[in-house]
Amino acid sequence: MVEDIAIRLLTHLGIVSKHPSVLNYALTWARSLRNPGDVDDSWGPMRAALGWFQQHADGRLYEHIFFVDRVKFQYPPSSLLPLHTLSQWGIAPSNALLNWINFWMVLANVLAAGALAFTLARRSPGHAPRRWQFAVVSAFGALLFCPLLKAFDLGQLQVWINALFALSALAWLLGRKQLAGVLIGLICLLKPQFVLFMVWGLLRREWRFVAGWGAVAAVGGVASLAVFGIQNHLDYLAVLRALSRTGEAFIGNQSINGLLNRLLATDATPALWKIHEFPEFNPIVYGGTLVTSALIIGAALFVPLRGKGASGLLDFLGAALSFTMASPIAWEHHYGILPVIYIAMMFVLLNRSASRARTFGLVTLLVSYIFTGHGLGGSWTLWGALALLGLIYWVNRTPRGVAGMAGGKRELAA
């Protein structure tokens, strides 16, 4: 493959570090159907938090777990609802069972990527006869995407988030905006960054999307408050404030915050994962994170409203990418949401008339996919994601000749 040749060349020249084999990740995933592993990058902290809470029902979960024991449980209380519900039924799922569920979540993600490509090809002039080929190639492109497989390899809840997002993108493309809102709402119960989609939907007057999101958020929020109490939810805000002050310097943090932490050496050994430690507070890192996050989020919310691309598929996908990148901590596996974004961008460019601009766009897209999808080390995932975000704004700025989709209808929008 072209990507493999390029990666070997970059590695040989010393431009990137030795990267993990995506094929090895894929084989590990395939074998896990019969022999799921015991990895617990998410399950361990979640189980520790839930176990402590069940023994101290009136206690302050985050004050003890996060601030005293320094367990990096960074999910909201609502993320514990599935495990709590199972425990009330006398079921304590093992790591192996949860990772077996993750196998099917990855498969759902891959199938959603293929279905998205199939639908886009069917609606694209000149590509409909090859819709099955596009679907198969895109599905394999998603399966061999390092951040998606790395989340699985770690035993991560992010696998669920990636799958839910891929399904929400497909729902948005098919015009099922209320369903897309429901799926984004489910993600918000697991990960707070996507709460910004509520503002995004309100600004675009996407009332069906907001209604779906609101229904899930209301039901999940009430259930979480009933189980964990208001104090633990208020304490979670303190966790978010603490995380925003320092972020993470570890090389896996592919955000502006992570890059600034590494440039300013707030951690002497950023290549080593500190299971109980955070980098030292640095006002430049903190200020830089606030400014860049505000710019990225503000652009995602307001820039598309000035053009014809508002509420289009790329607007929806670009918002998700922006909300992920703007977070102080954006682990490499958080970028497992990218395959469907690459697929959509590919069709936007392919549907343009042949030109140097289109060639430039396709080459940039390929380079971005190499950087984000192959675990190159360093900050290459961040640079690839920034290039992809730049492409989204570029095509929205010059939408001529693009057969894009907003909902289930064809429209001239990026």
N, C-alpha and C positions, 0 to 999 in steps of 0.2 A: 504494500500500500504506500501511497505517496507520504502519508503521515509518518509511517515507520521509517522510511528512508530519511526524511527530514530530521526526525528525532535522533537517529543514529549519527547523523552528521553533526547536529548540535552537541551531542554528548562527546563525540570524538574531538571537537574543537574546544571542549571545556566550557561551552556557553551555558549548558545545563548540567545538573548533577545526574548521577545514575538514577533512573526512574524504575518504579516497580512495574512488573509485567502485567498489563491489563488482561492478557490471556490467562495468567495465573489466577487473577481475581475471578475471571469468568468461570474457570474450572472449579474453583472453590465454591462458587455459587451453585453450579450445576450439581456438584457432589453433595451439597447440603440437603438436597431433597431427601436423600436416604440417610445421611449422617450429619445433621446440623451441628454446628460447633457450639462451644460454651462461652464465646466472647460476650462481654457485658459492658461495653463502654457507656451505654445508656441504662441498661437494666440494673447494673450494680448501684449507681447513685439513686435511681428511682426506688429500688427495693429497700435501700438503707433509709431513705426519707419516709417511705410508707411504713416500714417496720417501726421507726421511732414514733411516728404519729399515732399508730395503733396502740402503742404502749403509753402514750402521753396525749390523750385525746384533747385535753384542754391546754396543751403546751404550745409554745411558739416554735413551729417547725424550722423556719429558715434561720431564726436567731441561734438555734442550737446546731442544726446540721451544717449550715453554710458558714456562719460567723464564728462558731466555737469549734466544731469538729473539722471545719474547712473542707467538707465534702463538696465537690463542685456540682451540686445539684442546682441547675440553672433554669429548669423548666417551671412553668406556673403550676399552682396547686391542681388546676383542672387536668393537667397531664396525667395525674395519678388516678383519675376516675376509673379507667378501664381495669387497672390492677386492683384497685380498691373494691370495685364491684365483684370481680372474680373471687377475691378473698372473702367477701361476704357470703358467697356461695360455696365456700370451702375449697376453692380451687387456688392453688399456688403454682402458676406456670413457671416451669424451669427456663433457664437461659436457652436450652436447646429448643424448647417449644416456641419461644418467642422468635428465635432465629429461623425456625422453620416457617413461621408466619411471615417473616421478612422475605423468605424465598418467594412466596406468592405475591408479596407487595412489589418486589422487583419485577416479577413477570407481568403484573398489571401495568406497571410503568412502561415496560417495553412494548406491550400490546397497545397501550394508549398512544405511544409515539408512532407506532406503525399505522394506527387508525387515523391519527392526525395527518400524516403524510399522504395516506390514501385519499382522504377527503380533500386536502389541498390540491393534490394532483388531479383529481376528478373535476375540480372546479377551475383548473388552470388551462387556458388555451394551449393546445399543443402537447400537453402532458397527460391527458386523460387515458390514452391507450397504454401508457406505461405506469398506471397507478399502482398495480400490484408490485412491480419492480421497485418503485419508490417506497412502498410500504415495507417491503422486506429489508431493503438496504437501510432505511431509517430505523427500523426496529433493531437491527444488529448494531447500528451506530450508537443507539441508546444503551444497548447491553454492554458494549465495549467502551463505555464512558467511565473513566476512572473514579470521579467523585461519587457517582451513583453506586458503583461496586465497592468503593472503600467504605461507604456508610454501612453496607451489608457486612463487609469483612470485620468491622469494628463491633458489630452488634448494636446498631444505632437506631434510635427512634426516628432519626432523620429519614430513614427508608420509607416510613409511613408518610411523612410530609412530602417527599419527592413524588410518591405515587399519587397522593391526593392532588398535588398541583398538576401533574400531567393529565389527570382525569378532568380537572377543572378547566384546563386549556382546551381540551377536546369538547367539553360541554359548552364553553363560550363560543367556539367555532361553529357548533351546531345550533346556536341560538338558544340553548338551554341556560339562560342567564341565572335563573333562580337556582338551578342545580349547581351552577358554578359558585354562586354565593354560599350554598350549603357546604360545598367542599372546602372553600376558603375559610368558612366559619369553623369547620372541624380542625383545620390547620391552626387557627388562632387559639384553639383550646390546648394545643401542644406547643405553640411557638408564638411569642407576643409580637414579633416584627410585622406580621401580616395584618395586624389590627388596622394599620394604615390603609388597607383596602376599603375600610368603611368610608374614610374621607374621600378616597379616590372615587368610589361609587356615587357618593352624594354630590360631588362636584360635577359628575357627568350625568346626573339625574337618571342613573340606572336603577330604577326603583325595584325591579324584580331581583336584581343581584343583591341590593341592600336588604330586601325583605328576607331572602334566603339566608344571607349572612346573619341578620339580626335574629332570626328564629333560632338558629343553632347557638349563637352567642348567648341568647337569653336563657335557653334551656340548660346549656352547659354551665353558664355562670351561676344560675340559681342552684343547680345541683352541687357545684363546687363550693359555693358559700354555705350550703346546708351541711356538707360533709366536713369541710376544713375550717369554716368560720371566717369572719371578716378580718380578724387580726392577722391571720396567716397571709391573706391577700394583700393587706397593707404592708406586711413585712416583705413580701415579694418585690414591692416597689423599691424597698431599700436595697435589695439584691441587684435590681436593674441599675440603680444609681451607682452602686459600688463597681459594677462591671463597666459602666460607662466612664468611670474615673480612670481606670487603669487599662481595661481591655486585656489582651493577651499578646505577649511577645513571641510565643512559640510559632515556629515556621508554618504550622498548619493554619494559622489565622490569616486568611487571605482577604483582609480588609485594609482600608487606609490606616486604621488604628494599628493593626499588626505591622504594617510597613513602617510607620513612624516609630513604633516601639523598637523595631530592629535597627533602624537608621540611627536612633539616638541611644542605642545600647542600654535600654532600661533593664535588660536581663543579660547577664554575661554569657549565658549558654542558651540561645534561642532554639537550638536544634534539639534540646532535651525537654521532654514533657514534664512539667512540675505538677504532680497530682494534687498538691495541697497549697500551692503558692501562686501568687499573681505578681506581675512586674511592679516596680516602684512607680508611684505616681509622678508624672512629669507634666507640668503645665502646658508645655508646647504640644505634647501628644494629645492631651485633653482638649486644648483649644483647637488644634488641627482636626481632631475627630469631630468636634461639634460643628465646625464650619463646613467641612466637606460633607458630612451627613446631611446638614441642612440644605446644601446646594443640590445634592443628589436627590433627596426626597422632594424638595421644592420643584425641581425640574420635572420629576415624574408626575407630580400632581397637576402642574399648571401649563407646562410647555405644550403638550399635545392638544390642550383646549383651544389653542390659537390656530390650529390647522385642521385638515380634514381627517386626520387619523384618530381623533378622540373616540374612545370606546371601540376602536378596532382591535383586532387580535394582537397586533404588535404593541398597542398601547397597554393592553392587559398584561402581556408578557414582560414588557419593559418595566412596568411598575413592580412586578415581582422581583425582577433582577435588581432594580434600584433599592427596594426595601431590604433585600438581602445584603447588598454591598454596603449600604449605609450603616448597618449594624456595627458596633465596635468589635464584635467577635463574629466573624464569618468563616467558619472552618471550611476546609477544602471540600468536605462532603456535603456542605450546605449548597454547593453549586451543582448538586445532582438534579436541580430543577432545570438545568440548561438544555438538555437534549431537545425538548419541544420548542424552545426558543430558536435553536439552530435550524430546526426543520422549517419553522415558519419563515425565518429570514432567508433561507435558501430559496424558497418558492417566491418570495417577494423579488429577489434578485433575478431568478430564472425567468420570471414573467416580464421583465423589462426588455426593451429592445437591445440588441447587441451593441455594445459601445465600450469605450475604454473605461468609463465610469462603472459599468456593470462588471467588467473584468476585475477592476480594482476592488470592488465590493466582494466578489466571490473569493479573490485571493485573500483578502483581509479576513473573511469568514473562515476560510480554511486554516489560516495561521492562528486565529483565535481558538478554533476547535482543538488544534494541536496543543496550544498552551494550557487550555483549561482541562482537556480531557485525557491527558496522558501522564499525570503525576510527575512533572519535570523537576519538582523541588523549587527552592527559592520562592520568589513572588510571581512566578510565571502565570499561575492561575488568576491572580488579580489583574495582571496586564491583559490577559486574554479576555477576561470579563469586561474590563474597561473598553477594549476594542469592540466587543459585541455591543455594548451599550452605545458607543459612539456610532456604530452602524445603524442602530435603531433610530437615533435622532437624525442621522443623515438621510435615510430613506423617507422619514416623515417630512423632512424639509423639502425633498424633491420627489413627490409622489407620482409624477406623470408616468403614464404607461403601465401602472401597476394594477393588476387585478387582485385586490385584497379582499378580505372578508371581515365584515362587522356583523357579528351574530351569524345567522345562517344565510344571509343574502350577499350577493356579489356587489361590491362597491369599489369605486376608484379611490382607494385609500391605502396607505402603507400598512 
